[in-house]
Amino acid sequence: MRLRIALLLLLCGLLAARPAAAQSASALSAVASTTASSSTAPASADDVNRLIQTLQDPTARAELVKELQTLLAVQKQAAPEAPLGDQVGQDLLHGLSDALAGASELLGDAMQGLGNPAHILHWLERKIADPEWRAAWKDALIKLAIVLGGGVVAGALTGWLAARPMRRLAARMPARPWQRFGPLLGRSLLDLAPTLAFAAVAYGALIGTAPHEPARLAALAIINAALIAKLVLTAARFLISPYAPALRPVPLLDETAAYLDVWLHRLVPVAVYGFLALQAGAALGMPPGVHLALFNLFGLLLTLLLIAFVLQNRQVIARGLRGRPAEPDEVPDPFHRLRHHAGNYWHILAVIYLTAIYLVWALRVKDGFVYVLRGTVMTLLILLVAGLLIRLGRRAWDNMLAVNGELLTRYPLIEYRANRYLPYIKRALILAVQIGAALAVLSVWHVDINQILQGA
């Protein structure tokens, strides 16, 4: 097997040496070194002839290919795989380097294009002077106006017809919570009806007018974006019900429900319309570099909007996480301390998390989302288990060290003498659980604590 492989490498080296004489010496030296390590003697003319006969014989050639595939599989199994965290970090750095290089190249191309405005003006003049080009754009714009205009008129008429039934459903006051479902579902369907009418009429007009490819893609992008955005908003409004407080299934203040509705009308249209517009631009021939740059900017805009939403609600979420303050004579519960720290720093963690997700998405990091999702889920599970262990352990410890009430009545100081120094043991056990949870979280995120300690 080694002789065959060595001869095949020699043949590949000879074939690769034919295109350029400058590369022949390096190719032959590489093949020679490989052959020397695989075989004890150099390949002779008879060996080359046997290799040629092997390649010409289908059965022998298939056997040689199978042997090479086996050797490749063994080499892949022997090669150690990098941990997922290390691989994600390496991919992140490589992606960042490639993104910077691509941004530099794109900026250079853009500056070069902007540096010749005369060419752009000349191109526009030629296009405007072309009667066929003007006729094609005129026809496309007219058909697009017919498609979208018909949909808008149908949606407005349907909305006008659905307004009164929606007001009647919103004014209902169900006596029991389960009685809210029917009116709320009916109101949601009526809220969705204008968009469904818009889409139905627009699709019909699109089939009837049969515009050319650019106009058809633009119309499809607008219709689908309107439909998807309205479906998402209707599902969200079903939960928060900002304009029908009596039907709201989620316990929210009226102002909070209206605030969430405002932010939904910011995030959802930007996300849906932006994504479909970029996809339509790519289908219409947008340069790949420009499409990638705009796609990354689109993701950056969404990330910044989400960060602004997090910072706006920093205090509200912090108060909810902290819960009620502990009483002066009450021993702080571990969960209370954890909630207090989470309330102080949750917004920082959220901003870091959103930034990490954007970098993984923008730089196309392999298995990046798997790494982030798995690390997040496992971190939450570890914190939950550690908190339960501390709470149950404290309760069991206190029950174990409790002194009989009759003895306390007869000897009031007996509990103090019997439990002296034992609270320090309890604190040490709690600290051990917390340290173990911290190490487990670091392990989940593939942080090598040994390497950090050795570096320190």
C-alpha positions as semicolon CSV with decimal commas, in nm:
position;residue;x (nm);y (nm);z (nm)
1;M;0,000;0,000;0,000
2;R;0,282;0,239;0,087
3;L;0,454;0,168;-0,244
4;R;0,137;0,248;-0,435
5;I;0,087;0,570;-0,248
6;A;0,446;0,671;-0,300
7;L;0,423;0,602;-0,673
8;L;0,097;0,793;-0,698
9;L;0,255;1,090;-0,520
10;L;0,549;1,071;-0,761
11;L;0,313;1,072;-1,057
12;C;0,119;1,371;-0,916
13;G;0,447;1,553;-0,862
14;L;0,556;1,491;-1,219
15;L;0,221;1,608;-1,356
16;A;0,225;1,917;-1,136
17;A;0,576;1,998;-1,251
18;R;0,480;2,028;-1,617
19;P;0,299;2,368;-1,617
20;A;0,592;2,576;-1,495
21;A;0,963;2,502;-1,477
22;A;1,004;2,730;-1,177
23;Q;0,790;2,499;-0,965
24;S;0,949;2,170;-1,074
25;A;1,231;2,170;-0,823
26;S;1,008;2,228;-0,522
27;A;0,750;1,974;-0,642
28;L;1,010;1,706;-0,702
29;S;1,175;1,770;-0,366
30;A;0,840;1,745;-0,185
31;V;0,757;1,422;-0,367
32;A;1,102;1,285;-0,298
33;S;1,072;1,357;0,074
34;T;0,727;1,199;0,084
35;T;0,848;0,895;-0,105
36;A;1,148;0,858;0,122
37;S;0,930;0,859;0,430
38;S;0,681;0,613;0,282
39;S;0,920;0,368;0,116
40;T;1,271;0,251;0,187
41;A;1,384;0,270;-0,182
42;P;1,319;0,534;-0,451
43;A;1,063;0,457;-0,719
44;S;1,212;0,294;-1,027
45;A;1,087;0,272;-1,383
46;D;0,930;-0,066;-1,310
47;D;0,742;0,084;-1,017
48;V;0,610;0,363;-1,238
49;N;0,501;0,106;-1,499
50;R;0,321;-0,096;-1,231
51;L;0,143;0,222;-1,115
52;I;0,035;0,294;-1,474
53;Q;-0,099;-0,060;-1,506
54;T;-0,283;-0,017;-1,174
55;L;-0,445;0,304;-1,292
56;Q;-0,547;0,145;-1,622
57;D;-0,704;-0,158;-1,449
58;P;-1,052;-0,062;-1,309
59;T;-1,040;-0,322;-1,032
60;A;-0,690;-0,231;-0,917
61;R;-0,767;0,140;-0,947
62;A;-1,078;0,102;-0,729
63;E;-0,874;-0,088;-0,470
64;L;-0,610;0,189;-0,468
65;V;-0,877;0,456;-0,421
66;K;-1,027;0,259;-0,132
67;E;-0,684;0,233;0,033
68;L;-0,628;0,608;-0,005
69;Q;-0,970;0,681;0,146
70;T;-0,891;0,453;0,440
71;L;-0,560;0,633;0,495
72;L;-0,736;0,970;0,484
73;A;-0,999;0,857;0,736
74;V;-0,729;0,733;0,973
75;Q;-0,546;1,067;0,949
76;K;-0,868;1,258;1,022
77;Q;-0,938;1,043;1,328
78;A;-0,583;1,087;1,453
79;A;-0,596;1,468;1,420
80;P;-0,716;1,619;1,748
81;E;-1,022;1,841;1,723
82;A;-1,011;2,180;1,889
83;P;-1,273;2,242;2,159
84;L;-1,584;2,422;2,041
85;G;-1,501;2,735;2,239
86;D;-1,149;2,756;2,095
87;Q;-1,280;2,689;1,744
88;V;-1,546;2,961;1,779
89;G;-1,284;3,205;1,905
90;Q;-1,051;3,127;1,616
91;D;-1,333;3,157;1,364
92;L;-1,435;3,486;1,524
93;L;-1,084;3,630;1,488
94;H;-1,050;3,503;1,129
95;G;-1,395;3,637;1,045
96;L;-1,312;3,975;1,196
97;S;-0,990;3,991;0,995
98;D;-1,171;3,895;0,673
99;A;-1,449;4,145;0,746
100;L;-1,200;4,428;0,796
101;A;-1,021;4,334;0,475
102;G;-1,352;4,316;0,288
103;A;-1,465;4,649;0,430
104;S;-1,138;4,809;0,322
105;E;-1,174;4,668;-0,027
106;L;-1,538;4,775;-0,049
107;L;-1,455;5,123;0,075
108;G;-1,178;5,149;-0,181
109;D;-1,411;5,043;-0,461
110;A;-1,675;5,290;-0,343
111;M;-1,424;5,575;-0,327
112;Q;-1,299;5,484;-0,671
113;G;-1,652;5,489;-0,806
114;L;-1,731;5,818;-0,637
115;G;-1,409;5,957;-0,770
116;N;-1,550;5,942;-1,126
117;P;-1,888;6,119;-1,108
118;A;-1,865;6,204;-1,476
119;H;-1,897;5,836;-1,560
120;I;-2,211;5,805;-1,349
121;L;-2,369;6,114;-1,503
122;H;-2,280;5,991;-1,850
123;W;-2,439;5,654;-1,775
124;L;-2,757;5,821;-1,647
125;E;-2,776;6,046;-1,952
126;R;-2,745;5,749;-2,184
127;K;-3,014;5,555;-1,997
128;I;-3,256;5,847;-1,989
129;A;-3,199;5,914;-2,359
130;D;-3,279;5,549;-2,443
131;P;-3,651;5,529;-2,536
132;E;-3,670;5,153;-2,471
133;W;-3,527;5,196;-2,121
134;R;-3,776;5,476;-2,045
135;A;-4,066;5,271;-2,177
136;A;-3,966;4,967;-1,971
137;W;-3,942;5,169;-1,650
138;K;-4,267;5,350;-1,724
139;D;-4,446;5,018;-1,777
140;A;-4,291;4,873;-1,459
141;L;-4,389;5,172;-1,246
142;I;-4,745;5,176;-1,380
143;K;-4,796;4,805;-1,311
144;L;-4,637;4,837;-0,970
145;A;-4,870;5,126;-0,888
146;I;-5,169;4,920;-1,001
147;V;-5,067;4,621;-0,790
148;L;-4,988;4,813;-0,472
149;G;-5,261;5,075;-0,518
150;G;-5,529;4,812;-0,556
151;G;-5,404;4,636;-0,243
152;V;-5,399;4,960;-0,043
153;V;-5,755;5,049;-0,145
154;A;-5,878;4,699;-0,055
155;G;-5,699;4,711;0,280
156;A;-5,836;5,057;0,365
157;L;-6,193;4,953;0,277
158;T;-6,165;4,635;0,486
159;G;-6,020;4,831;0,778
160;W;-6,310;5,076;0,764
161;L;-6,561;4,790;0,769
162;A;-6,382;4,615;1,059
163;A;-6,341;4,926;1,279
164;R;-6,686;4,918;1,440
165;P;-6,685;4,544;1,531
166;M;-6,336;4,588;1,677
167;R;-6,454;4,872;1,902
168;R;-6,748;4,663;2,021
169;L;-6,524;4,369;2,110
170;A;-6,277;4,597;2,289
171;A;-6,557;4,741;2,505
172;R;-6,660;4,401;2,638
173;M;-6,592;4,321;3,004
174;P;-6,566;3,942;3,047
175;A;-6,652;3,823;3,396
176;R;-6,399;3,540;3,396
177;P;-6,049;3,512;3,244
178;W;-6,132;3,223;3,011
179;Q;-6,414;3,429;2,859
180;R;-6,159;3,673;2,715
181;F;-6,033;3,428;2,455
182;G;-6,328;3,451;2,213
183;P;-6,352;3,832;2,188
184;L;-5,971;3,861;2,182
185;L;-5,940;3,612;1,897
186;G;-6,218;3,783;1,704
187;R;-6,055;4,122;1,751
188;S;-5,719;3,985;1,634
189;L;-5,874;3,839;1,318
190;L;-6,048;4,168;1,244
191;D;-5,717;4,349;1,299
192;L;-5,553;4,113;1,049
193;A;-5,831;4,137;0,790
194;P;-5,713;4,462;0,614
195;T;-5,367;4,317;0,553
196;L;-5,514;3,993;0,421
197;A;-5,734;4,192;0,182
198;F;-5,432;4,398;0,073
199;A;-5,231;4,081;0,003
200;A;-5,515;3,904;-0,180
201;V;-5,591;4,196;-0,413
202;A;-5,221;4,271;-0,469
203;Y;-5,145;3,908;-0,557
204;G;-5,440;3,901;-0,796
205;A;-5,332;4,225;-0,963
206;L;-4,978;4,093;-0,987
207;I;-5,099;3,786;-1,173
208;G;-5,322;3,995;-1,400
209;T;-5,069;4,263;-1,493
210;A;-4,770;4,023;-1,524
211;P;-4,495;4,285;-1,484
212;H;-4,133;4,220;-1,576
213;E;-3,883;4,066;-1,336
214;P;-3,769;4,380;-1,147
215;A;-4,120;4,510;-1,084
216;R;-4,249;4,164;-0,993
217;L;-3,970;4,108;-0,739
218;A;-4,023;4,452;-0,586
219;A;-4,399;4,394;-0,558
220;L;-4,351;4,050;-0,403
221;A;-4,105;4,189;-0,150
222;I;-4,347;4,463;-0,041
223;I;-4,652;4,232;-0,025
224;N;-4,474;3,956;0,167
225;A;-4,313;4,204;0,406
226;A;-4,649;4,365;0,484
227;L;-4,811;4,026;0,541
228;I;-4,533;3,884;0,761
229;A;-4,499;4,203;0,967
230;K;-4,874;4,220;1,028
231;L;-4,888;3,853;1,132
232;V;-4,612;3,907;1,388
233;L;-4,769;4,228;1,520
234;T;-5,111;4,065;1,546
235;A;-4,969;3,772;1,744
236;A;-4,793;4,015;1,979
237;R;-5,103;4,230;2,019
238;F;-5,300;3,917;2,106
239;L;-5,084;3,890;2,418
240;I;-5,041;4,254;2,523
241;S;-5,373;4,391;2,385
242;P;-5,277;4,759;2,413
243;Y;-5,615;4,896;2,301
244;A;-5,843;4,650;2,483
245;P;-5,729;4,632;2,848
246;A;-6,031;4,428;2,957
247;L;-5,932;4,149;2,715
248;R;-5,559;4,146;2,799
249;P;-5,446;3,792;2,896
250;V;-5,107;3,907;3,033
251;P;-5,100;4,117;3,353
252;L;-4,954;4,446;3,231
253;L;-5,014;4,811;3,304
254;D;-5,186;5,002;3,025
255;E;-4,884;5,228;2,976
256;T;-4,648;4,928;2,962
257;A;-4,866;4,756;2,701
258;A;-4,871;5,072;2,489
259;Y;-4,492;5,110;2,531
260;L;-4,433;4,754;2,411
261;D;-4,666;4,810;2,117
262;V;-4,463;5,119;2,016
263;W;-4,140;4,921;2,021
264;L;-4,294;4,631;1,831
265;H;-4,397;4,873;1,556
266;R;-4,034;4,987;1,540
267;L;-3,854;4,655;1,547
268;V;-4,081;4,430;1,341
269;P;-4,116;4,651;1,028
270;V;-3,744;4,732;1,028
271;A;-3,654;4,364;1,057
272;V;-3,904;4,229;0,804
273;Y;-3,894;4,505;0,540
274;G;-3,518;4,541;0,567
275;F;-3,451;4,169;0,528
276;L;-3,686;4,123;0,231
277;A;-3,560;4,441;0,063
278;L;-3,203;4,313;0,082
279;Q;-3,307;3,975;-0,055
280;A;-3,490;4,143;-0,342
281;G;-3,183;4,357;-0,411
282;A;-2,964;4,048;-0,428
283;A;-3,211;3,882;-0,669
284;L;-3,210;4,195;-0,887
285;G;-2,832;4,183;-0,927
286;M;-2,692;4,386;-0,638
287;P;-2,314;4,332;-0,619
288;P;-2,229;4,068;-0,354
289;G;-1,990;4,300;-0,169
290;V;-2,251;4,577;-0,147
291;H;-2,519;4,327;-0,040
292;L;-2,297;4,186;0,235
293;A;-2,207;4,533;0,363
294;L;-2,573;4,644;0,369
295;F;-2,673;4,316;0,535
296;N;-2,420;4,370;0,814
297;L;-2,534;4,731;0,857
298;F;-2,894;4,609;0,875
299;G;-2,799;4,366;1,152
300;L;-2,606;4,641;1,330
301;L;-2,913;4,868;1,321
302;L;-3,131;4,597;1,477
303;T;-2,868;4,530;1,743
304;L;-2,844;4,899;1,834
305;L;-3,223;4,926;1,857
306;L;-3,235;4,626;2,092
307;I;-2,953;4,772;2,304
308;A;-3,147;5,099;2,329
309;F;-3,456;4,902;2,438
310;V;-3,251;4,722;2,705
311;L;-3,106;5,045;2,842
312;Q;-3,447;5,214;2,848
313;N;-3,584;4,934;3,067
314;R;-3,278;4,894;3,288
315;Q;-3,440;5,021;3,609
316;V;-3,776;4,851;3,552
317;I;-3,622;4,507;3,496
318;A;-3,378;4,565;3,784
319;R;-3,663;4,628;4,029
320;G;-3,839;4,315;3,911
321;L;-3,525;4,104;3,949
322;R;-3,440;4,233;4,295
323;G;-3,783;4,162;4,438
324;R;-3,880;4,285;4,782
325;P;-3,598;4,411;5,009
326;A;-3,489;4,189;5,296
327;E;-3,602;4,279;5,646
328;P;-3,336;4,410;5,892
329;D;-3,348;4,097;6,110
330;E;-3,390;3,858;5,814
331;V;-3,098;3,644;5,698
332;P;-3,045;3,720;5,326
333;D;-3,142;3,428;5,107
334;P;-2,890;3,320;4,839
335;F;-3,158;3,371;4,576
336;H;-3,214;3,722;4,707
337;R;-2,844;3,803;4,674
338;L;-2,835;3,652;4,327
339;R;-3,140;3,855;4,222
340;H;-2,986;4,170;4,368
341;H;-2,665;4,124;4,169
342;A;-2,862;4,032;3,857
343;G;-3,065;4,351;3,894
344;N;-2,751;4,561;3,918
345;Y;-2,571;4,415;3,618
346;W;-2,830;4,249;3,394
347;H;-2,821;4,528;3,135
348;I;-2,443;4,494;3,097
349;L;-2,476;4,121;3,038
350;A;-2,761;4,181;2,792
351;V;-2,556;4,432;2,591
352;I;-2,259;4,194;2,582
353;Y;-2,486;3,908;2,478
354;L;-2,649;4,108;2,197
355;T;-2,308;4,224;2,075
356;A;-2,175;3,868;2,077
357;I;-2,476;3,742;1,880
358;Y;-2,430;4,017;1,621
359;L;-2,059;3,938;1,580
360;V;-2,132;3,568;1,539
361;W;-2,396;3,648;1,278
362;A;-2,206;3,918;1,090
363;L;-1,874;3,729;1,078
364;R;-2,041;3,397;0,987
365;V;-1,867;3,213;1,271
366;K;-1,903;2,838;1,232
367;D;-2,110;2,681;1,513
368;G;-2,117;3,022;1,682
369;F;-2,490;3,020;1,755
370;V;-2,467;2,663;1,886
371;Y;-2,188;2,771;2,118
372;V;-2,379;3,074;2,249
373;L;-2,710;2,889;2,285
374;R;-2,557;2,589;2,459
375;G;-2,352;2,809;2,691
376;T;-2,658;3,016;2,782
377;V;-2,887;2,719;2,852
378;M;-2,623;2,534;3,053
379;T;-2,538;2,849;3,253
380;L;-2,902;2,898;3,350
381;L;-2,933;2,531;3,450
382;I;-2,615;2,546;3,660
383;L;-2,732;2,861;3,841
384;L;-3,074;2,706;3,903
385;V;-2,928;2,383;4,041
386;A;-2,676;2,572;4,258
387;G;-2,950;2,796;4,400
388;L;-3,171;2,496;4,480
389;L;-2,881;2,315;4,647
390;I;-2,806;2,617;4,865
391;R;-3,168;2,669;4,963
392;L;-3,239;2,303;5,040
393;G;-2,902;2,262;5,210
394;R;-2,963;2,559;5,439
395;R;-3,304;2,429;5,532
396;A;-3,168;2,080;5,608
397;W;-2,877;2,227;5,805
398;D;-3,105;2,444;6,017
399;N;-3,338;2,152;6,086
400;M;-3,044;1,931;6,182
401;L;-2,906;2,183;6,430
402;A;-3,239;2,283;6,580
403;V;-3,261;2,239;6,957
404;N;-3,568;2,101;7,130
405;G;-3,808;2,371;7,245
406;E;-3,834;2,221;7,592
407;L;-3,457;2,237;7,636
408;L;-3,454;2,597;7,517
409;T;-3,715;2,680;7,780
410;R;-3,513;2,521;8,057
411;Y;-3,169;2,630;7,927
412;P;-3,194;2,942;7,713
413;L;-2,820;2,949;7,632
414;I;-2,790;2,587;7,525
415;E;-2,850;2,660;7,157
416;Y;-2,574;2,921;7,154
417;R;-2,327;2,679;7,314
418;A;-2,426;2,381;7,096
419;N;-2,412;2,570;6,765
420;R;-2,103;2,781;6,827
421;Y;-1,878;2,804;6,517
422;L;-2,120;2,592;6,314
423;P;-2,246;2,891;6,108
424;Y;-1,893;2,924;5,970
425;I;-1,915;2,568;5,841
426;K;-2,247;2,648;5,677
427;R;-2,099;2,954;5,508
428;A;-1,802;2,748;5,390
429;L;-2,036;2,489;5,236
430;I;-2,236;2,760;5,060
431;L;-1,914;2,915;4,932
432;A;-1,802;2,574;4,803
433;V;-2,127;2,534;4,607
434;Q;-2,091;2,885;4,463
435;I;-1,729;2,825;4,360
436;G;-1,827;2,493;4,204
437;A;-2,107;2,663;4,010
438;A;-1,868;2,935;3,889
439;L;-1,615;2,675;3,771
440;A;-1,891;2,479;3,598
441;V;-2,006;2,795;3,415
442;L;-1,648;2,866;3,304
443;S;-1,619;2,508;3,184
444;V;-1,942;2,538;2,985
445;W;-1,801;2,840;2,804
446;H;-1,473;2,650;2,747
447;V;-1,265;2,885;2,961
448;D;-0,944;2,709;3,066
449;I;-0,907;2,816;3,428
450;N;-0,579;2,627;3,463
451;Q;-0,422;2,824;3,181
452;I;-0,545;3,150;3,335
453;L;-0,397;3,061;3,673
454;Q;-0,067;2,957;3,517
455;G;-0,053;3,283;3,320
456;A;-0,121;3,483;3,636
